Amino acid sequence: MPKNIKGREIAEIIPDKCIACQLCIGECPINAIDMQGGAVRIDPEACAGCGRCLDVCPANAILFEKPVRKKMTGIGQKPHPLEGYRGIAVFIEAHDGTGAEVSWELVGKARELAEKLETQVLGFLPGTDVEPVAREAIAYGCDTVYMVDNPLLQKYLSRMYGRALAHMCNQVKPEILLVGATSLGRDLASVVATQLETGLTADCTGLDINPQERLLLMTRPTFGGNIMATILCRNHRPQMSTVRPKVMKLPKKDTGRRGEIRTFDLETSQEVVQVPRIIDFIPRAAEVGGVDITRAEVLVVIGKGACDPRHLPMFEELAMLMGGTVACSRPVVQSGLLPHIRQVGQTGKTVAPKVYIGVAVSGAVQHLVGMQGAEKIVAINIARQAPLVQIADYALIGDYREIIPKLIKGIESRIKVIR
Ligand SMILES: Cc1cc2nc3c(=O)[nH]c(=O)nc-3n(C[C@H](O)[C@H](O)[C@H](O)COP(=O)(O)OP(=O)(O)OC[C@H]3O[C@@H](n4cnc5c(N)ncnc54)[C@H](O)[C@@H]3O)c2cc1C
């Protein structure tokens, strides 16, 4: 370990690994880190050896070994408030006997994180008649599923679900709780975080682990999407995060996997619910056959440069020929050409189609965070330097008004040959 002239053990940058993200600069409490000539530098004489830069570095580019904190064992000493928390829990969202896909995506991510922490993946499943969903959770990667099976949990109500999930957390004490950022999950996560008096990082686009300190590194866009911040919850448990659908990869289902299902009783009554009677339950448009761009395998995404109502039929034809649907960037919604349910990006939907075709989409960061999970990216753009062109698997440089009719013709002639 390098030391400064005062003999203090200090952190050092590993230049080959450093990606110059500057997160360490923001984290350093005494401004001992800065940029010099495009490279990050730690001032050895100023460094206090706190190791906070190590916690936030996403590239393992900091050489530092944190001193191991002494455990409190003496009589009369209070146990550390973070002790005894183990396991990565995922809230399993269930509707009419089916688990939400985002829950399985999070179980897949939890497995990856659990390996780094050498711990278990736990499913927390409140609902009514949800045992088949519990078995599905095991097939996707849970080691143990905790259920609260109660008739009062048939339809989602913040108070009841919040009570059930907080109860599970208090009993099982997971160190991490992941919740899908669906409309239900967003509401529930905030209720539970408030009840447990812990922190919550919403809409994370990346999750990782600092195994030394068992900290969850929760990364999400901030400042209007212009920087990616990695947020830590040091002093409270569980560390809570919501993640949107399609951000994490869906793991493979293994129906032969073995796991344990445990049931919790939850003492509750209709009075606790405080809703005398549910009059109606109105499903989202997507659930009654409306457009759901998150489920499409092919997306033809219209950008501002192609925001022309006369060309909409052409985009729809291309999408139809490829078995897909039309989506768009934010300016297209702002122009009124397409509704918000078709918007891709930070303030729209996160999508992960097999094929994403961006037509005159520049690829601003707020758009990219919503479509980076696409398997193949095609960019049609007049500008070679557009960010979307830079990350695309295939780029067609030119005017979309010339390119798309040719694409349609080409696909139609292939369909004729196949027939
Ligand atoms: C807080 C915040 C949240 C945001 N959330 C989102 C979001 O969720 N989703 C989102 O999309 N944006 C979002 N934005 C807006 C984002 O910053 C960009 O402004 C937006 O994504 C740009 O959309 P665009 O690529 O369609 O348009 P532009 O950036 O204007 O790009 C148009 C592209 O069209 C190309 N072009 C022009 N004419 C042609 C032609 N004839 N043929 C081929 N190519 C052509 C141009 O070269 C250019 O690359 C957000 C912004 C903020 C501040």
The ligand as a Tripos MOL2 file, in Angstrom:
@<TRIPOS>MOLECULE
LIG
   53    58     1     0     0
SMALL
NO_CHARGES

@<TRIPOS>ATOM
      1 C1        -34.8520   15.5610  -18.5340 C.3       1 LIG1
      2 C2        -34.8880   15.1550  -19.9640 C.ar      1 LIG1
      3 C3        -35.5010   13.9790  -20.3100 C.ar      1 LIG1
      4 C4        -35.5520   13.5670  -21.6460 C.ar      1 LIG1
      5 N1        -36.1600   12.3790  -21.9460 N.ar      1 LIG1
      6 C5        -36.1280   11.9530  -23.2240 C.ar      1 LIG1
      7 C6        -36.6980   10.6840  -23.5710 C.ar      1 LIG1
      8 O1        -37.2530    9.9640  -22.7440 O.2       1 LIG1
      9 N2        -36.6320   10.3010  -24.8600 N.ar      1 LIG1
     10 C7        -36.0400   11.0550  -25.8500 C.ar      1 LIG1
     11 O2        -36.0210   10.6300  -27.0000 O.2       1 LIG1
     12 N3        -35.5290   12.2560  -25.5250 N.ar      1 LIG1
     13 C8        -35.5650   12.7260  -24.2770 C.ar      1 LIG1
     14 N4        -35.0630   13.9540  -23.9830 N.ar      1 LIG1
     15 C9        -34.6620   14.8410  -25.1030 C.3       1 LIG1
     16 C10       -33.2570   14.5450  -25.5890 C.3       1 LIG1
     17 O3        -32.3330   15.2990  -24.8550 O.3       1 LIG1
     18 C11       -33.1050   14.9070  -27.0910 C.3       1 LIG1
     19 O4        -33.4570   16.2650  -27.2630 O.3       1 LIG1
     20 C12       -33.9820   14.0630  -28.0070 C.3       1 LIG1
     21 O5        -33.7890   12.6840  -27.7420 O.3       1 LIG1
     22 C13       -33.5860   14.3430  -29.4640 C.3       1 LIG1
     23 O6        -34.5020   13.6950  -30.2770 O.3       1 LIG1
     24 P1        -34.1490   13.3480  -31.7810 P.3       1 LIG1
     25 O7        -32.9400   12.4680  -31.8370 O.co2     1 LIG1
     26 O8        -35.3870   12.8160  -32.3890 O.co2     1 LIG1
     27 O9        -33.8710   14.7960  -32.4100 O.3       1 LIG1
     28 P2        -32.5270   15.5130  -32.8000 P.3       1 LIG1
     29 O10       -31.5300   15.4270  -31.7070 O.co2     1 LIG1
     30 O11       -32.9060   16.8570  -33.2870 O.co2     1 LIG1
     31 O12       -31.9480   14.6610  -34.0220 O.3       1 LIG1
     32 C14       -32.5260   14.6160  -35.2970 C.3       1 LIG1
     33 C15       -31.6400   13.7190  -36.1600 C.3       1 LIG1
     34 O13       -32.2510   13.5840  -37.4310 O.3       1 LIG1
     35 C16       -31.2290   13.5520  -38.4180 C.3       1 LIG1
     36 N5        -31.8880   13.9120  -39.6800 N.ar      1 LIG1
     37 C17       -32.4670   15.1080  -40.0010 C.ar      1 LIG1
     38 N6        -33.0280   15.0290  -41.2180 N.ar      1 LIG1
     39 C18       -32.8110   13.7560  -41.6780 C.ar      1 LIG1
     40 C19       -33.1690   13.0750  -42.8760 C.ar      1 LIG1
     41 N7        -33.8830   13.6580  -43.8330 N.pl3     1 LIG1
     42 N8        -32.7840   11.7640  -43.0150 N.ar      1 LIG1
     43 C20       -32.0620   11.1390  -42.0550 C.ar      1 LIG1
     44 N9        -31.6940   11.7580  -40.8910 N.ar      1 LIG1
     45 C21       -32.0720   13.0480  -40.7020 C.ar      1 LIG1
     46 C22       -30.2150   14.5430  -37.9050 C.3       1 LIG1
     47 O14       -28.9470   14.3130  -38.4690 O.3       1 LIG1
     48 C23       -30.2510   14.2790  -36.4010 C.3       1 LIG1
     49 O15       -29.2820   13.3100  -36.0380 O.3       1 LIG1
     50 C24       -34.9880   14.3720  -22.6520 C.ar      1 LIG1
     51 C25       -34.3620   15.5810  -22.3030 C.ar      1 LIG1
     52 C26       -34.3100   15.9560  -20.9780 C.ar      1 LIG1
     53 C27       -33.6170   17.2420  -20.6190 C.3       1 LIG1
@<TRIPOS>BOND
     1     1     2 1
     2     2     3 ar
     3     2    52 ar
     4     3     4 ar
     5     4     5 ar
     6     4    50 ar
     7     5     6 ar
     8     6     7 ar
     9     6    13 1
    10     7     8 2
    11     7     9 ar
    12     9    10 ar
    13    10    11 2
    14    10    12 ar
    15    12    13 ar
    16    13    14 ar
    17    14    15 1
    18    14    50 ar
    19    15    16 1
    20    16    17 1
    21    16    18 1
    22    18    19 1
    23    18    20 1
    24    20    21 1
    25    20    22 1
    26    22    23 1
    27    23    24 1
    28    24    25 2
    29    24    26 1
    30    24    27 1
    31    27    28 1
    32    28    29 2
    33    28    30 1
    34    28    31 1
    35    31    32 1
    36    32    33 1
    37    33    34 1
    38    33    48 1
    39    34    35 1
    40    35    36 1
    41    35    46 1
    42    36    37 ar
    43    36    45 ar
    44    37    38 ar
    45    38    39 ar
    46    39    40 ar
    47    39    45 ar
    48    40    41 1
    49    40    42 ar
    50    42    43 ar
    51    43    44 ar
    52    44    45 ar
    53    46    47 1
    54    46    48 1
    55    48    49 1
    56    50    51 ar
    57    51    52 ar
    58    52    53 1
@<TRIPOS>SUBSTRUCTURE
     1 LIG1         1 GROUP 0 **** ****
